[in-house]
Amino acid sequence: MRLKEKYHKEVVPKLKEKFGYKSIAAVPCIEKVVVNTGFGRLVSGKSKQDAANEYKDILEDLALITGQKPILREAKKSISTFKIREGAPVGAMTTLRKQKMYDTLERLINIILPRTRDFAGLNPDSVDRDGNLTIGIKEQIVFPEISAEKTKRIFGFEITVVTSAKNKEEGMELFKSLGFPIKNNA
């Protein structure tokens, strides 16, 4: 069963019964998925041309992973300690909504997380007090779209699943019902 179907057929009635929602609109849902990465050590101390090549490779890999073009994020102000100048590229991000969001989450739950090395489940502390889940991926090569042989550089990134949950308990129940492999607090 597809993730979107599962949400509407199984998760909504379950959450409605558990939390006593009177309306389907009150049931928490996934609003968007934000994928972002910082360039940090990958480009520090490199010439502009080398750094531009790094950005290009990272943006291509993120585009393959998410299915849409990521945007380059620039520094808002200069920080001399980190050798960052205002307007210099410091990261990349993309926001997924609707069908691309569900497709990415489905792949994340069923393919990517089981493929990660030493994976024993997501930490319950990954869900914040507002019911949003943040997952750190150390290597982009766990995604089947990325060929490990052709990859020039390995980088990590973060996936944040933003929900309409009002608190952590609602968010945890939503993620567990959708099939996210969250460890028990035992």
C-alpha positions as a printed NumPy array, in Angstrom:
array([[  0.   ,   0.   ,   0.   ],
       [  1.303,   3.448,  -0.901],
       [  2.108,   5.846,   1.939],
       [ -0.591,   8.365,   1.017],
       [ -3.239,   5.618,   0.828],
       [ -2.06 ,   4.178,   4.124],
       [ -2.372,   7.6  ,   5.744],
       [ -5.971,   8.09 ,   4.588],
       [ -7.212,   4.506,   5.111],
       [ -5.399,   3.413,   8.291],
       [ -3.636,   6.27 ,  10.071],
       [ -6.444,   8.872,  10.067],
       [ -9.047,   6.56 ,  11.701],
       [ -6.465,   5.26 ,  14.198],
       [ -5.347,   8.748,  15.279],
       [ -8.932,  10.024,  15.301],
       [ -9.903,   7.262,  17.71 ],
       [ -6.8  ,   7.524,  19.914],
       [ -6.807,  11.31 ,  20.388],
       [-10.577,  11.842,  20.083],
       [-10.544,  14.253,  17.139],
       [-13.995,  15.286,  16.006],
       [-12.919,  16.268,  12.489],
       [-10.596,  14.666,   9.96 ],
       [ -8.995,  18.088,   9.47 ],
       [ -7.771,  18.019,  13.094],
       [ -5.756,  14.831,  12.53 ],
       [ -2.023,  15.602,  12.163],
       [ -0.579,  15.189,   8.689],
       [  2.768,  15.604,   6.977],
       [  2.989,  19.094,   5.48 ],
       [  6.401,  19.059,   3.807],
       [  9.84 ,  17.466,   3.745],
       [ 12.905,  19.726,   3.79 ],
       [ 16.246,  18.323,   2.617],
       [ 19.291,  20.481,   3.322],
       [ 23.06 ,  20.306,   3.518],
       [ 25.865,  22.643,   4.468],
       [ 29.081,  22.916,   2.488],
       [ 31.341,  23.709,   5.473],
       [ 34.53 ,  21.642,   5.363],
       [ 33.97 ,  20.541,   1.779],
       [ 34.76 ,  24.   ,   0.38 ],
       [ 36.775,  25.758,   3.106],
       [ 40.253,  26.737,   1.961],
       [ 39.559,  26.008,  -1.712],
       [ 39.769,  28.357,  -4.641],
       [ 36.562,  29.792,  -6.101],
       [ 36.734,  27.458,  -9.091],
       [ 37.263,  24.334,  -6.943],
       [ 34.473,  25.41 ,  -4.588],
       [ 32.136,  25.995,  -7.551],
       [ 32.851,  22.45 ,  -8.772],
       [ 32.047,  21.124,  -5.282],
       [ 28.722,  23.027,  -5.225],
       [ 27.836,  21.719,  -8.663],
       [ 28.467,  18.071,  -7.711],
       [ 26.518,  18.369,  -4.454],
       [ 23.584,  20.102,  -6.171],
       [ 23.475,  17.367,  -8.835],
       [ 23.393,  14.618,  -6.198],
       [ 20.666,  16.39 ,  -4.201],
       [ 18.639,  16.839,  -7.387],
       [ 18.899,  13.087,  -8.081],
       [ 17.865,  12.232,  -4.517],
       [ 14.889,  14.594,  -4.254],
       [ 13.702,  14.747,  -7.861],
       [ 13.791,  18.53 ,  -8.003],
       [ 16.431,  21.217,  -8.267],
       [ 17.83 ,  22.397,  -4.907],
       [ 18.501,  26.067,  -4.256],
       [ 21.831,  27.458,  -3.13 ],
       [ 21.704,  29.147,   0.278],
       [ 23.986,  32.12 ,   0.872],
       [ 25.487,  33.538,   4.066],
       [ 23.415,  36.377,   5.485],
       [ 26.404,  38.037,   7.127],
       [ 30.186,  37.712,   7.228],
       [ 31.797,  35.672,  10.015],
       [ 35.573,  36.059,  10.024],
       [ 36.18 ,  33.148,  12.424],
       [ 34.69 ,  30.72 ,   9.917],
       [ 36.093,  32.549,   6.863],
       [ 32.589,  33.188,   5.552],
       [ 31.721,  36.283,   3.539],
       [ 28.254,  37.735,   3.146],
       [ 26.626,  36.337,   0.012],
       [ 28.967,  33.324,  -0.211],
       [ 27.2  ,  29.959,  -0.787],
       [ 27.059,  27.997,   2.492],
       [ 24.549,  25.237,   1.727],
       [ 21.734,  23.902,  -0.404],
       [ 18.134,  22.991,   0.322],
       [ 14.979,  21.771,  -1.301],
       [ 11.408,  21.576,  -0.032],
       [  9.245,  18.667,  -1.134],
       [  5.466,  18.741,  -1.059],
       [  2.579,  16.633,  -2.342],
       [  3.453,  13.514,  -4.386],
       [  7.248,  14.031,  -4.425],
       [  7.146,  14.273,  -0.636],
       [  5.277,  10.971,  -0.293],
       [  7.523,   9.233,  -2.838],
       [ 10.67 ,  10.371,  -1.026],
       [  9.318,   9.303,   2.374],
       [  8.3  ,   5.922,   1.004],
       [ 11.818,   5.33 ,  -0.322],
       [ 13.295,   6.593,   2.952],
       [ 11.256,   4.184,   5.091],
       [ 11.463,   1.106,   2.861],
       [ 14.866,   1.363,   1.169],
       [ 17.258,   3.988,   2.523],
       [ 16.998,   3.54 ,   6.299],
       [ 17.387,  -0.269,   6.136],
       [ 20.443,   0.219,   3.857],
       [ 22.271,   2.51 ,   6.291],
       [ 25.134,   0.955,   8.172],
       [ 24.421,  -0.203,  11.773],
       [ 20.828,   1.039,  11.637],
       [ 18.795,   0.011,  14.695],
       [ 15.884,   2.428,  14.376],
       [ 15.353,   6.175,  14.671],
       [ 15.965,   7.787,  18.031],
       [ 12.699,   9.031,  19.617],
       [ 14.556,  12.254,  20.491],
       [ 14.666,  12.992,  16.748],
       [ 11.07 ,  14.163,  17.082],
       [ 10.957,  17.702,  18.487],
       [  8.309,  19.156,  20.807],
       [  6.243,  20.331,  17.822],
       [  6.059,  16.807,  16.362],
       [  8.586,  17.271,  13.521],
       [ 11.134,  14.556,  12.728],
       [ 14.746,  15.328,  11.771],
       [ 16.968,  12.591,  10.354],
       [ 20.668,  12.982,   9.601],
       [ 22.067,  10.988,   6.683],
       [ 25.87 ,  10.653,   6.838],
       [ 26.45 ,   9.495,   3.252],
       [ 24.371,  10.229,   0.179],
       [ 25.457,   6.922,  -1.378],
       [ 22.805,   4.997,   0.606],
       [ 20.292,   6.296,  -1.951],
       [ 19.911,   3.945,  -4.926],
       [ 19.926,   6.897,  -7.364],
       [ 23.54 ,   7.691,  -6.473],
       [ 26.205,   5.456,  -7.964],
       [ 29.046,   4.972,  -5.46 ],
       [ 31.544,   4.425,  -8.295],
       [ 30.72 ,   7.724, -10.012],
       [ 30.51 ,   9.815,  -6.823],
       [ 33.391,  12.257,  -6.503],
       [ 32.735,  13.327,  -2.919],
       [ 30.695,  12.01 ,  -0.038],
       [ 28.599,  14.445,   1.962],
       [ 25.943,  14.267,   4.635],
       [ 22.61 ,  16.024,   4.782],
       [ 19.521,  16.396,   6.896],
       [ 15.92 ,  15.451,   6.198],
       [ 13.236,  17.23 ,   8.232],
       [  9.663,  15.942,   8.079],
       [  7.355,  18.813,   9.076],
       [  3.939,  17.858,  10.453],
       [  0.822,  19.655,  11.609],
       [  0.992,  17.874,  14.989],
       [  0.515,  20.048,  18.042],
       [  2.958,  18.171,  20.296],
       [  5.579,  15.424,  20.379],
       [  3.134,  12.673,  21.359],
       [  0.909,  13.306,  18.327],
       [  3.946,  13.468,  16.042],
       [  5.399,  10.206,  17.406],
       [  2.088,   8.405,  16.954],
       [  1.802,   9.728,  13.375],
       [  5.305,   8.524,  12.469],
       [  4.876,   5.114,  14.087],
       [  1.522,   4.646,  12.342],
       [  3.075,   5.513,   8.979],
       [  5.767,   2.875,   9.505],
       [  8.813,   4.936,  10.454],
       [ 11.234,   2.62 ,  12.305],
       [ 11.356,   4.477,  15.646],
       [ 13.02 ,   2.719,  18.588],
       [ 11.058,   2.151,  21.782],
       [ 12.17 ,   4.063,  24.894],
       [ 13.087,   0.864,  26.735]])
